[in-house]
Structures are given as structure tokens and as C-alpha cells.
Amino acid sequence: MGRGAVAELLWTKEIHMNTTRIMAIAALIATTGLALHVAQAQQVGARRIDLQRHDLSVPGREVVQTIVELAPGTTAPRHTHPGEEIIYVLEGTWEYTVEGKPPVTLKAGDVLFIPAGTIHSARNVGTGRAAELATYIVEKGKPLITVVQ
């Protein structure tokens, strides 16, 4: 094998190794980001089902619609959203604590409006599954939920 062939082989091998490293790093970054997202979104006894996300005609705003489910006794931690939240209770008995207001208990068919940036939490106070349809009108590109200590 001549020098040119050896150089070509080494060059090809180096490119392959660099490509493999880049792919491995990209996969690690993506997996880490996904794991963090899942860890923030998931909590024992809680489940979010994302239904839709669309840009609005108002620049920089989007609408996000999800179903939030809580098992009996489960509490969603105190948190905020970068926009308004409109809640329609689908099932169960919810207790909502909204900063500056007394706690309110809602059942299927009840609604609640939570202003942008308002600290709030929710708890399933019933004996069965609790589910709500949550519609968020929020600033695009910001985290949907920010947990507050």
C-alpha cells in the first residue's frame, strides 16, 4: 500500500472518529435535555397529555392546551406560567390555591382563570382520578411551568 493510500485511509478513519464523537456528544446533550424536561414535567401521581400548541396572531404569543391528571392525594407544586391559564375541570375534585385568594374547590364542569405570573398549586382532594383541560396563552419560547419554592 502506497503513502497516498495510507494517508487516505488515516484521513477517512479520523473523519469517521470525529463524526462518531460529535454524534455521541449530540446524543448525550439531547438525552440529558430530554431527561431534565421529563423530570420537571413528571411527578409521581401526575400526568400531562399535550394536545396542541399553536402560534397566535399576537406576535410572541402561543396557545398550549393539555390535559392534566392527578391521582388521589397528589399535589401539583406551587408554580407560575408566563401567561394566562384557563382551566376546565373534566373529572374529580380539585382544590386550587391561588396566591392572594382563599383556596377554592372545583368539580367537573367548573372553570377557573389564573392570571399570568400568579403563583398557584392544585391538589386532588377526591377519591378518584382528577383531570382538567388546561389552556395556556403564554409568551413563546419561555418554559411553560416554573416551580416556585
C-alpha angles and dihedrals in degrees: 000000000000129000092258092054092048091048090049091050093049091047091051091047091050092050090049092050092048091048090049091050092049091049091048092049092047091050091049092050092047093047093047092049092048092047091052091047092049092046091053094044097041125071129163108273094014131098134179122201111195110215105175146342123196139168113247128222087252106087114248094015132106138178121232123188124193141160112233118200128190128188117228112291094013118136125201106221123249107281147150137222129217090240143007125319121208114194129198113183110226101178144355133015119301130189112204122195111198118184112259094017135083116258115274128207118215134184135194111312095024122119137208135190120209116192121229115282094008115144111236144150137196134212134190103233094172132089096245139044117307120210133181136181105230119195116189126194100194148158109276117245097022123111109270092222130032114187114222121208 
